[in-house]
Amino acid sequence: MQGSIYVSLSSQIALERRLSTLADNVANANTTGFRATEVKFNEVLANTGANDVSFVDEGKDYLSTANGGLKTTGSALDFAIRGDAWFMIETPTGKMLTRDGRFTLTDTGQLVNINGYPVLDPGEAPIQLDPDGEAPRAGRDGGLSQDGFRRGAIGMFSADFRDGFVRKAPIGIVPTIPPEPVIDAESAGLLQGYIENSNVNAMAEMSRLIVISRAFDNISSMNKSTEDTFKQAIRTLGSGS
């Protein structure tokens, strides 16, 4: 019976983690460029002597690779990436990746994101444009030109998240494996005048949230019932001694 309690507790831990990721996904359903977090769970076998007991592990987070829908803005400083790549920005705590391409120019002509953090080029350096020049024009490869001259390029970076990642903010991701600049524009291309919506399906995530919440409550009720049975057995044994 104790084995069943441990199994149900491992299930509760896994469900609690999934509830947390689902709640975060739903909260960011309208966050520009947000990528949903999914969780992969694996079976764990424990040898108890007589039999193997099957548990579920705590799970490992991974990012959904689905692209969000594109929204037309018409702004020369709004960008989206078509394909599997990321923008890179420099923050006070280090560099991070984002799919949020809502950029602007400072008074000195530096390209920054909506938080004022510098957007980086393929060499991971800040991008400097002419503050008095015409609105920049962007090519599929990220190149930026003003008044007929190439001024720089917006970096697009590929990232491998298999070894893990850390969310620095709803729009920011720091992978464990360092990202690499995209060389082949065929695999990922820059779109000007667009932004990418969150890839979260809010209705589907809410449905999953309800189902998992009910499962969590059912396991809690089962554990309470098992605990009451243990207490009754102890009282019975104690009264007969």
N, C-alpha and C positions, 0 to 999 in steps of 0.2 A: 504493500500500500504506500510505503514511503517513496518507492520509486515513482509511482504515479504523481505524487505531490511534486517531486523534483522536475518531472517532465512538464507538468502544468505550469510550474514557476518559470521554466525556461521559455515556454510559449508566451507567458505574460511579458517577459522581458523583451522578446522579439516583437510582440504586438505593440508594446509601448514605444519602441523605437520607430516602428512603421507609422504609428499614429503621429509621432512628432514630425516625421518627414512629410506626411500628408498634410498636416496642419500648416507647415511652412510653405508647401506648394500652393495650397489654397490662398494663403495670405498674400502670395506674390503672383497671383493669376493675372494681375494687371500691371506687373512690373516689366518695363521695357527690357527685352533681351534676357529675361530670366530663364534658366534651364532647370527643369524639375529634377528633384532628387528621387531616385528609386533605391530600393534595398534588396540585396540578394541574400537569401538565407540558405544555410547548408545543414545537413543532418550530421549529428555527432553521436557516435556510439560509445557507450561507457560499459566496461565489463564489471558487473556486480558480483561475479563469482558463479552464480548459477546460470544467469542469462545476460545477454547484452541488452542494455536499455537505450532506446533511441531518443536523443534530445535534439533541440534546434539551437543553433548558435545565435549570437547576438546580431548577426547580419553585417554586411559590408555595403556601404553607400556607393552608388555610382550615378553618374549624370545621364539623363535621357539625351540621346543624340538627335532627337527629332527637332527640326527647325520650327521656329515660331512663324506665324503669318507675317507678311510684309504690309506695312502701312505707308502710303504715300504722303509725304509732307511738303514736297516741293522746295524745301530749304537746301541751299547749297552746302550747308554744314551738317546735314543729317546723313548718316551712312548706315548701310546694312551689309552683311556679308552673305553671299549666296554660297553655301557649301559648309564644310566642316572646318572652320577656322575661327580665330578670335582676334579682337583688338587687344593691345597692351597699353596700360596706363601706369604712370609712376605716382605712387602715393607716399605719404610720409612714413609708412611702415613697409615700403617695398613695392615691387612691381606686381601687378595682378592682371588677369585676363578678364575681358568682358565682351558681351555681345551687344551692349548698349552703345549705339553710335551717335548719340545726341551730343554733338561737339559745338564749340564756339571759338572765337578768336579773342585773345586779350588785346589790350590797347597796344601792346608791343608786337602783336602778330603771332604769338604762340598759340598753337592749336591745343585746346584743353577740353576735357569732358564736362558734364553738367556740374560736377563737384569742384571744378577748377583744377583738376589734376592733369598734367601734361600727357598728351597722346604721343605714343612712340612710333618711330619709323622702323623699318626692318632691321636696322642695326641697334635698336633699343635706345635711340637718342630722341630728344624732343624735336618737334616739327616746328620750324620757323617759316611763317609766310609774311607777305608784305601787307601790313595793316592798312595801307592806303591803296592797295591794288584792287582789281576787280575780284568778284567772287571766284573762288578757286573752282577749277574743273577737275574732276577725278576720272581716271581711267580704271578699267577692270582690274589692272594689276596694282592699284592703290596709288599710282602716280598722281601728283597734284601740280597743276599748272596755273599761272596767273599772267595775264597780259601776254600770252604766247610763250612764256618761259616756264620750264619745269622748276618748281620750287622745292620739291621734296616728295615724299611718299608716305602714305599711311601703312604701317606694318600690319600684316596678317600672319597669325601664328597658329601652327598646328600643335595640339597638346594630346598627350597620352595620360589618361586618368586612371589607368589600371592599378597603379601603385598607390592611389589615393589622392585626395585633394582637401583643401581647406577653403571654406567660404569666408571671405573677409567682409562681405556686405552682400545684400541681395543681388547686386549686379557683378560682384567680384569673385573670381576663383583663382586660387593659387595651387597648381598641380605639384605633386611630389617630384615628378620627372620634369626637368626644365623644358619649356616649349621651344620649338624651332620655327624660324621664319618660313613662310610658304614660298617656294621657289616657282612652282608650276601654277600659273594663273588659271589653268583649266580645272584644277581641283577646288579652287575657291576664288570667287571674284567679288570685287567691291561694287556696290550699287549706291549711287548718289541720289539724294532726295527721298530716301526711304529710311524707316526704322523697323526693327524686328520686334514683334510682340512676344510676350511670354509664350512658351510652348506648353503651358499647363492647360489641360482640359478641365476647367473648374467643375463642371457637372459630374464628370467621371470621377474626379478626385473626391468630391463630396460623397458620392455613392460609396466609394471604397472606405472613406472615413466612417460612415455610418455602419457598414458591415463589420469593420474591424473593431469599432467601439463596442458593438454588440457581442462580438466574440470575446473581447477582453472582459466584459461584464459577466458573460456566461462562465468563463474560467474562474473568475473571482468567486462566483456563487458556488461553483463546484469545490473550490478549495475550502470555502467556509463550511460546506457540508461535510467534507472529509475531516476537517479540524474538529467539528462537533462530534463526529463518530469516534475519533481518537479519544476525546475527552470522556465520552460516555464509556468507552472500553476501559479506560484507566480507572474511572470511578467504580465500575463493575468489578474489576480485578481487585481493587483496593478494599472493597466491602467484603470480598470473599476470603481474604487472607486472615 
